[in-house]
């Protein structure tokens, strides 16, 4: 069951049920938030599936371009030179600084929500330059344009900077967050489908970060206790590691047992998942899926061979009845052994070397029809499941650590197009299918959620919120 904190007295929580939206972008601000807060950019919005094409860019006023060329320096100069000194912040119709600058100023004013100091970005100086630019003078417009871009690039660089080790294991080191230059930051923003949406939706960060930031604002305005603020800030730091929706990736949240996938700045889909139980937790892990396996075998972990399979055999079951086989070793071509040659009582007692046992492909296989592999030392992967009733449960912390997918085939076709279906028709046995391009996958743990009445917190199944 999921709960919303209504009151905290000492360490006791008074709670009420909540329902978590499957769509990150559907999160609404708490009722107690002020009217101004409800309009704040941290509130994520569902984006329309179709966005009008951009109009061809207008060439800038020659006097403005000359002023920009004179005053721009470093990475900022590189960015503007590459676009012929076309402005990012000045409205082409009015010739004045547009409302996107006001979105930026709200982020800068509220930089404490990111764990930053607002004064670092000099928002009052920016306001003065914007007011001065109302004169329409090319030099004044250029000064405001450059100052806004400098503050924007510095703020985004700071927000993305990792400040706390919250326990992620990067199975693929190339996916560790990297510092971007000011030119790179500005170029991504300028090339977004809609710069206005990019600003209003905080699209330089993960939607989970934007949502958690908004919840921190609500918690502070509602004067929630320090314990709750600490939990939200810890969740914010977990979310800081996650990529923006402009990066094609899969995101699994073990706290809510949901998966989302993103590309081209939008949420492309979502589904329920079954994740690790309290005793066999799904880790904080980042890797890259590079192939799928159709009709997979399941190599059963040693502890399950000991605690489950061996004990069943001792009680009278057979490997055949469980659609399993025992193998000689972990090589690519092991010999199949006679189950009678194994001392299963010793295995059940944990004595000696654990034999390799695997479940055969088929409709009852625990991996289902397909699994998606990303190399990691934890032995974690995403896979199909024949046990469909598990997805109807509210609490889906039931696996041995891997992620069972409600819609494995849908996710596979999103990653691989028609390749998966075409190979499936020709693969009666186990078949590895490489992806044309690897897809990053992020396994996180975000317990703080929006509710109709304010800020909610999911049960801390893994006990990670208490390890601050």
C-alpha positions in Angstrom: 0.0 0.0 0.0 1.2 3.5 -0.7 0.9 6.4 1.7 0.8 10.2 2.0 2.3 11.9 5.0 -0.4 13.9 6.6 1.5 14.7 9.9 4.7 13.8 11.7 4.8 13.8 15.4 8.3 12.8 16.6 9.1 9.8 14.5 5.5 8.6 14.1 3.8 9.0 10.7 0.1 9.6 10.3 -0.7 8.3 6.8 -3.5 8.1 4.3 -3.7 6.1 1.0 -2.4 7.6 -2.2 -2.4 6.6 -5.9 0.7 7.2 -8.0 0.2 8.3 -11.6 1.9 6.1 -14.2 2.9 9.1 -16.2 5.7 11.3 -14.7 4.4 14.3 -16.7 0.9 13.9 -15.2 2.0 14.8 -11.7 0.1 17.8 -10.3 1.3 20.3 -7.7 -0.1 19.9 -4.2 -3.3 21.8 -3.4 -1.6 23.7 -0.7 0.8 25.3 -3.2 0.3 28.9 -3.9 -1.1 30.1 -7.3 2.3 31.4 -8.3 3.9 28.0 -7.4 1.3 26.1 -9.5 2.5 28.0 -12.5 6.2 27.4 -11.8 8.3 25.7 -14.5 9.1 22.8 -12.2 5.5 21.5 -12.9 5.9 19.0 -15.7 3.2 18.9 -18.4 2.1 16.3 -20.8 3.4 17.3 -24.3 1.3 17.0 -27.4 2.2 14.2 -29.7 2.4 16.6 -32.6 4.4 19.8 -32.5 4.2 22.4 -35.3 7.3 22.7 -37.3 9.6 25.6 -36.6 9.4 28.6 -38.8 12.6 29.3 -40.8 14.9 31.5 -38.6 15.1 35.1 -39.3 18.4 36.8 -39.8 19.3 39.1 -36.9 19.5 42.9 -37.2 23.0 43.7 -38.5 23.6 46.2 -35.7 22.6 43.6 -33.1 24.8 41.0 -34.8 27.7 43.4 -34.7 27.2 44.1 -31.0 27.0 40.4 -30.3 30.2 39.7 -32.2 32.0 42.5 -30.3 30.9 41.4 -26.8 30.6 37.6 -26.9 33.5 35.6 -25.5 34.6 32.0 -25.2 32.1 29.2 -25.5 29.2 31.7 -25.7 30.9 33.3 -28.7 31.3 29.9 -30.4 27.6 29.2 -30.0 26.4 32.5 -31.4 28.9 32.4 -34.3 27.6 29.0 -35.3 24.0 30.4 -35.6 24.9 33.7 -37.3 24.3 35.6 -34.0 20.6 34.9 -34.0 19.2 35.5 -30.5 17.8 32.9 -28.2 16.0 35.1 -25.7 14.8 38.0 -27.9 11.3 37.7 -29.4 11.5 38.1 -33.1 8.1 39.8 -33.3 8.4 42.3 -30.5 12.1 42.9 -30.7 12.3 42.7 -26.9 13.4 40.1 -24.5 10.8 37.4 -24.5 9.0 35.6 -21.7 11.4 32.6 -21.7 13.8 34.9 -19.8 11.2 35.1 -17.1 11.1 31.3 -16.9 14.9 31.4 -16.4 14.6 34.0 -13.7 12.2 31.9 -11.8 14.6 29.0 -11.8 17.4 31.2 -10.7 15.3 32.8 -7.9 14.5 29.3 -6.7 18.0 27.8 -7.1 17.9 26.7 -3.4 15.4 24.0 -4.6 18.4 22.6 -6.5 20.8 22.9 -3.5 22.3 26.0 -5.1 22.7 29.7 -4.2 20.6 32.1 -6.3 23.1 34.9 -5.8 25.6 33.0 -7.9 23.5 33.8 -11.0 22.8 37.5 -10.2 19.1 37.5 -11.1 18.6 41.1 -10.1 21.4 42.2 -12.5 19.7 40.2 -15.2 16.4 42.0 -14.5 18.2 45.3 -14.8 19.7 44.4 -18.2 16.3 43.2 -19.4 14.7 46.4 -18.4 17.5 48.3 -20.1 17.0 46.3 -23.3 13.4 47.5 -23.5 15.0 50.6 -25.1 15.4 48.5 -28.3 19.0 49.6 -28.7 21.1 46.9 -30.4 23.9 47.2 -27.8 21.4 46.9 -24.9 19.7 43.9 -26.5 23.1 42.2 -27.0 24.1 42.7 -23.4 20.9 41.2 -22.1 21.1 38.3 -24.6 24.6 37.4 -23.6 24.0 37.7 -19.9 20.9 35.5 -20.0 22.8 32.8 -22.0 25.8 33.0 -19.6 23.5 32.6 -16.5 21.5 29.8 -18.2 24.6 27.8 -19.1 26.1 28.2 -15.7 22.8 27.3 -13.9 22.4 24.1 -16.0 26.0 23.1 -15.5 25.6 23.5 -11.8 22.2 21.7 -11.6 23.7 18.7 -13.5 26.8 18.5 -11.3 26.8 15.5 -9.0 27.1 16.5 -5.4 26.4 13.4 -3.5 27.2 9.7 -3.9 23.9 8.0 -3.5 25.0 4.5 -4.5 24.7 4.1 -8.2 26.8 1.5 -9.9 27.8 2.5 -13.4 28.1 -0.9 -15.2 28.9 1.2 -18.3 31.3 4.0 -17.2 30.6 6.0 -20.4 27.1 6.8 -18.9 28.5 8.6 -15.9 27.2 12.3 -16.0 29.7 14.5 -17.9 30.3 18.2 -17.8 29.1 20.0 -20.9 30.5 23.3 -22.3 28.3 26.4 -22.4 28.2 26.0 -26.2 26.9 22.4 -25.9 24.3 23.4 -23.3 23.0 26.3 -25.4 23.0 24.3 -28.6 20.8 21.5 -27.1 18.4 24.1 -25.9 18.3 26.0 -29.2 17.8 22.8 -31.2 14.8 21.6 -29.1 11.5 21.3 -30.9 10.1 24.1 -28.7 12.4 26.3 -26.7 9.4 27.5 -24.7 8.5 23.9 -23.7 12.1 23.2 -23.0 12.2 26.0 -20.6 8.8 25.5 -18.9 9.3 21.7 -18.5 12.9 21.9 -17.3 13.9 19.5 -20.2 17.6 19.7 -19.4 16.8 17.4 -16.5 14.9 14.1 -16.0 11.2 14.5 -15.5 11.7 12.7 -12.2 14.1 15.5 -11.1 11.7 18.2 -12.2 8.9 16.5 -10.3 10.9 16.0 -7.2 12.1 19.6 -7.3 8.5 20.8 -7.4 7.6 18.5 -4.5 10.4 20.1 -2.5 8.9 23.5 -3.2 5.5 22.3 -2.0 7.0 20.7 1.1 8.8 23.9 2.1 5.7 26.0 1.5 3.6 23.6 3.6 6.3 23.7 6.4 6.7 19.9 6.5 9.1 18.6 9.1 12.8 18.4 8.5 12.7 14.6 8.3 10.5 14.9 5.2 12.6 17.6 3.7 15.7 15.4 4.1 14.0 12.5 2.4 12.9 14.7 -0.6 16.4 16.2 -0.9 17.9 12.7 -0.9 15.4 11.6 -3.7 16.3 14.8 -5.6 20.0 13.7 -5.5 19.1 10.3 -6.9 17.1 11.9 -9.7 20.0 14.3 -10.5 21.9 11.4 -12.0 19.2 10.7 -14.5 19.3 11.9 -18.1 16.8 14.4 -19.7 14.1 13.2 -22.1 16.2 14.4 -25.0 18.4 11.3 -24.4 16.9 8.0 -25.6 16.8 5.8 -22.5 14.8 3.5 -20.3 14.1 4.4 -16.7 13.0 1.9 -14.0 11.9 3.1 -10.6 12.1 0.3 -8.1 10.2 2.3 -5.4 7.0 2.6 -7.5 7.7 -0.5 -9.6 7.2 1.3 -12.9 9.2 1.8 -16.1 9.2 4.7 -18.6 11.1 5.1 -21.8 12.0 8.4 -23.5 13.3 9.7 -26.8 13.3 13.0 -28.7 12.4 15.0 -25.6 9.2 13.0 -24.9 8.0 10.1 -22.8 7.4 7.4 -25.4 5.8 4.9 -23.1 5.4 3.4 -19.7 4.5 0.1 -18.0 4.3 -1.7 -14.7 7.2 -3.9 -13.7 7.9 -6.4 -11.0 11.1 -5.5 -9.1 13.3 -7.0 -6.3 11.8 -8.0 -3.0 13.2 -6.5 0.3 15.6 -9.5 0.6 16.7 -9.4 -3.1 16.7 -5.8 -4.0 16.9 -4.2 -7.4 20.1 -2.1 -7.2 20.8 1.5 -8.2 22.4 0.5 -11.5 23.2 2.2 -14.9 24.1 0.2 -18.0 23.4 -0.1 -21.7 21.2 -2.8 -23.3 23.0 -4.2 -26.3 21.1 -7.4 -27.2 18.0 -9.3 -26.6 17.7 -13.1 -26.2 14.6 -14.8 -27.6 13.3 -18.0 -26.1 15.9 -17.7 -23.2 17.1 -20.3 -20.8 17.2 -19.2 -17.2 20.4 -19.9 -15.3 19.1 -20.3 -11.8 21.1 -18.4 -9.1 23.0 -20.6 -6.7 21.0 -19.5 -3.7 17.8 -20.6 -5.4 19.3 -23.9 -6.5 20.2 -24.4 -2.8 17.1 -23.1 -1.1 14.4 -24.0 -3.7 15.4 -26.5 -6.4 17.5 -28.9 -4.3 14.9 -29.0 -1.5 12.1 -29.8 -4.0 14.2 -32.7 -5.4 14.9 -34.0 -2.0 11.1 -33.9 -1.3 10.4 -36.0 -4.4 10.2 -33.6 -7.4 12.3 -34.1 -10.5 14.1 -31.7 -12.7 12.0 -32.8 -15.7 8.8 -31.9 -13.9 10.2 -28.4 -13.3 11.4 -28.1 -17.0 15.0 -27.8 -15.8 18.4 -29.5 -16.5 21.7 -29.7 -14.7 24.9 -29.0 -16.6 28.6 -29.8 -16.1 30.0 -26.3 -16.0 29.5 -22.6 -17.0 31.1 -22.9 -20.4 29.3 -22.0 -23.7 28.9 -25.7 -24.5 28.4 -27.6 -21.2 27.5 -31.3 -21.0 24.1 -32.3 -19.7 24.4 -34.3 -16.5 22.2 -37.1 -15.1 20.3 -35.5 -12.1 20.9 -38.7 -10.2 24.6 -38.0 -10.2 24.1 -35.0 -8.0 24.0 -35.2 -4.2 20.9 -32.9 -3.8 20.8 -33.3 0.0 24.3 -31.8 0.2 23.3 -29.1 -2.2 20.2 -28.2 -0.1 22.5 -28.1 2.9 24.9 -25.7 1.2 27.8 -28.1 1.1 30.2 -28.3 -1.8 30.0 -26.5 -5.1 26.6 -25.5 -6.4 25.7 -27.3 -9.7 24.7 -25.3 -12.7 20.9 -25.6 -13.1 18.9 -23.9 -15.8 15.3 -23.7 -16.8 14.4 -24.7 -20.3 12.8 -22.3 -22.8 9.1 -22.6 -23.1 5.8 -21.0 -22.1 6.5 -21.6 -18.4 10.0 -20.3 -18.4 10.5 -17.6 -15.8 12.1 -15.3 -18.4 9.1 -15.5 -20.7 9.7 -15.1 -24.4 12.5 -12.5 -24.3 15.0 -10.9 -22.0 17.1 -7.8 -22.6 20.7 -7.9 -21.5 23.0 -5.1 -20.3 26.4 -6.3 -19.0 26.7 -5.8 -15.2 28.2 -7.6 -12.2 24.9 -7.9 -10.4 23.4 -10.3 -12.9 20.4 -8.0 -13.5 18.4 -7.8 -16.7 14.9 -6.9 -18.0 12.7 -9.8 -19.1 9.2 -11.0 -20.0 7.2 -13.0 -17.5 4.5 -15.7 -17.9 3.1 -14.9 -14.4 0.7 -12.1 -15.5 -1.3 -11.8 -12.3 1.7 -10.3 -10.6 1.2 -7.1 -12.6 -2.2 -6.6 -11.1 -0.8 -6.4 -7.5 -0.3 -3.0 -5.9 3.0 -4.1 -4.3 5.2 -5.6 -7.0 8.4 -6.0 -5.0 8.4 -9.7 -5.7 11.4 -10.6 -7.9 14.9 -11.9 -7.2 16.3 -8.5 -8.3 15.7 -8.5 -12.1 13.0 -6.5 -13.7 9.9 -8.3 -15.1 8.2 -6.4 -17.8 4.4 -6.0 -18.2 4.8 -5.3 -22.0 8.2 -6.8 -22.9 7.4 -7.1 -26.6 6.3 -3.5 -26.8 9.5 -2.3 -25.2 11.5 -4.6 -27.5 9.8 -3.2 -30.6 10.5 0.3 -29.4 14.2 -0.5 -29.1 14.5 -2.8 -32.2 11.7 -2.1 -34.5 10.6 -5.1 -36.6 13.8 -6.9 -36.1 12.6 -8.7 -32.9 9.4 -10.0 -34.5 11.2 -11.1 -37.7 13.8 -13.0 -35.7 11.2 -14.5 -33.4 9.5 -16.3 -36.3 12.7 -18.0 -37.1 13.9 -18.8 -33.6 12.5 -22.0 -32.1 15.4 -22.1 -29.6 17.4 -19.6 -27.7 18.6 -16.8 -30.1 20.7 -13.7 -29.3 19.6 -10.6 -31.3 21.9 -7.6 -31.2 20.5 -4.0 -31.1 21.5 -1.7 -33.9 22.3 0.9 -31.2 22.6 0.3 -27.5 19.9 1.8 -25.2 20.9 3.2 -21.8 18.9 1.9 -18.8 18.7 3.6 -15.4 17.5 1.7 -12.3 16.6 4.2 -9.7 14.6 4.5 -6.4 12.3 7.5 -6.0 10.0 7.3 -3.0 8.6 10.9 -3.0 5.5 11.4 -5.1 2.7 14.0 -5.6 -0.7 13.5 -4.1 -4.0 15.3 -4.3 -3.4 16.8 -0.8 0.3 17.5 -1.0 3.6 15.6 -0.9 3.5 11.8 -0.6 6.1 9.1 0.2 6.0 5.5 -0.8 6.9 2.8 1.7 10.7 2.6 1.9 10.8 -1.1 1.0 14.6 -1.2 0.7 15.4 1.1 3.7 17.4 3.4 1.5 15.8 6.7 2.7 17.0 6.0 6.2 20.7 5.8 5.0 21.3 9.5 4.6 
